[in-house]
Amino acid sequence: MPVEYLKPHGLHDNPAFTQALVIPPGARLVVIGGQNGVDANGQIVAPGDLGLQTARALGNLQLCLAAAGAKIEDLVKITIFIAGDLDIIPGFQAWMNFAGQPQNPPAVSVIKVLALGRPGIVVEIEGLAVLPG
């Protein structure tokens, strides 16, 4: 049974995210902890640059998905934490470059926080995916 993507009547229908979805019973889930804009050595990529760090964090998210046998299309929920009062547009553009306009985009939450775990890191992205059949 596939994931059911809902378009509740009376809510904005946006191609960048899904308002709600139903995960079928017995589905295998991949839970991905917060990914930052860091390289394989843990070095911060472009300290303070939301666009470049988002692109790297999404690349790291994709590596986690691949390790579980999943793809970007299998994401059902992402949570994005942004440090400080940065304009989210560079991060959104990095997401659109990464994901394009999937037929069934994930549910998305964006949360602005005072700071993240290390100075210079401005974005952290968590993911939840449903493994394919």
C-alpha positions as CSV (number, residue, x, y, z in Angstrom):
1,M,0.0,0.0,0.0
2,P,1.6,3.3,-1.0
3,V,1.8,6.5,1.0
4,E,-1.4,8.6,0.6
5,Y,-0.7,12.3,-0.1
6,L,-3.6,14.4,1.0
7,K,-4.8,17.8,-0.4
8,P,-7.3,18.9,2.3
9,H,-10.0,21.1,1.0
10,G,-9.6,24.7,2.2
11,L,-5.8,24.5,2.5
12,H,-3.3,26.0,0.1
13,D,-2.0,23.6,-2.5
14,N,1.7,24.3,-2.9
15,P,3.9,22.3,-5.3
16,A,6.9,22.6,-2.9
17,F,5.3,20.7,0.0
18,T,2.5,18.5,1.1
19,Q,0.0,19.5,3.8
20,A,-0.6,16.0,5.1
21,L,0.0,12.4,4.3
22,V,-0.9,8.9,5.5
23,I,1.8,6.3,6.0
24,P,0.4,2.8,5.5
25,P,0.6,0.2,8.3
26,G,3.8,-2.0,8.1
27,A,5.8,0.6,6.1
28,R,9.5,0.6,6.8
29,L,10.7,4.1,7.8
30,V,14.1,5.7,7.6
31,V,14.7,8.3,10.3
32,I,17.5,10.7,9.4
33,G,19.0,12.9,12.1
34,G,19.9,16.5,11.6
35,Q,22.3,17.0,8.6
36,N,24.4,20.1,8.5
37,G,26.5,21.7,5.8
38,V,29.7,19.8,6.7
39,D,32.0,17.7,4.6
40,A,33.1,14.1,5.2
41,N,35.8,15.3,7.6
42,G,33.2,17.3,9.6
43,Q,34.5,20.6,8.3
44,I,31.9,23.4,7.9
45,V,31.2,24.2,4.3
46,A,30.9,28.0,3.7
47,P,30.4,29.2,7.3
48,G,27.3,31.4,7.5
49,D,26.2,30.8,3.9
50,L,22.6,29.4,4.0
51,G,22.4,28.5,0.3
52,L,25.7,26.6,0.2
53,Q,25.2,24.9,3.5
54,T,21.7,23.8,2.6
55,A,23.0,22.3,-0.6
56,R,25.6,20.3,1.3
57,A,23.2,19.3,4.1
58,L,20.8,18.0,1.4
59,G,23.6,16.1,-0.2
60,N,24.4,14.5,3.2
61,L,20.7,13.7,3.5
62,Q,20.8,12.0,0.1
63,L,23.8,9.9,1.3
64,C,21.7,8.7,4.3
65,L,18.8,7.9,2.0
66,A,21.0,5.9,-0.3
67,A,22.5,4.0,2.6
68,A,19.0,2.8,3.4
69,G,18.1,2.0,-0.2
70,A,15.8,5.1,-0.5
71,K,15.7,8.1,-2.9
72,I,14.7,11.7,-2.5
73,E,11.2,10.8,-3.8
74,D,10.8,8.5,-0.7
75,L,11.0,11.5,1.7
76,V,7.7,12.1,3.4
77,K,8.8,14.7,6.0
78,I,11.6,17.1,6.4
79,T,12.3,19.6,9.3
80,I,14.6,22.5,8.6
81,F,16.2,24.5,11.4
82,I,17.7,27.8,10.4
83,A,20.0,29.7,12.8
84,G,19.3,33.4,13.4
85,D,17.2,35.7,11.3
86,L,18.5,34.7,7.8
87,D,16.4,35.1,4.7
88,I,15.2,31.6,3.8
89,I,15.2,32.2,0.0
90,P,18.8,30.8,-0.6
91,G,17.9,27.7,1.3
92,F,14.6,27.3,-0.6
93,Q,16.5,27.7,-3.9
94,A,19.0,25.0,-2.8
95,W,16.0,22.7,-2.1
96,M,14.4,23.4,-5.5
97,N,17.7,22.7,-7.2
98,F,18.0,19.5,-5.2
99,A,14.5,18.1,-5.4
100,G,13.0,19.9,-8.4
101,Q,9.2,19.7,-8.3
102,P,8.4,16.2,-7.3
103,Q,4.9,14.9,-7.9
104,N,4.5,14.2,-4.2
105,P,6.7,16.6,-2.2
106,P,7.3,15.9,1.5
107,A,5.6,17.7,4.3
108,V,8.0,20.5,5.4
109,S,8.5,22.4,8.6
110,V,10.9,25.4,8.8
111,I,11.9,26.6,12.2
112,K,14.2,29.5,13.0
113,V,16.3,29.0,16.1
114,L,18.8,31.2,18.0
115,A,21.8,29.0,17.1
116,L,22.7,25.5,16.1
117,G,25.3,23.1,17.5
118,R,28.5,24.7,16.2
119,P,29.4,28.3,15.4
120,G,29.2,28.9,11.6
121,I,26.5,26.3,11.0
122,V,23.3,27.9,9.9
123,V,21.1,25.0,8.8
124,E,20.2,21.6,10.0
125,I,17.8,19.2,8.1
126,E,16.1,16.1,9.5
127,G,14.3,13.7,7.3
128,L,11.8,10.8,7.4
129,A,11.4,8.5,4.4
130,V,9.3,5.5,3.6
131,L,11.3,2.7,2.0
132,P,9.9,1.6,-1.3
133,G,7.9,-1.7,-1.5
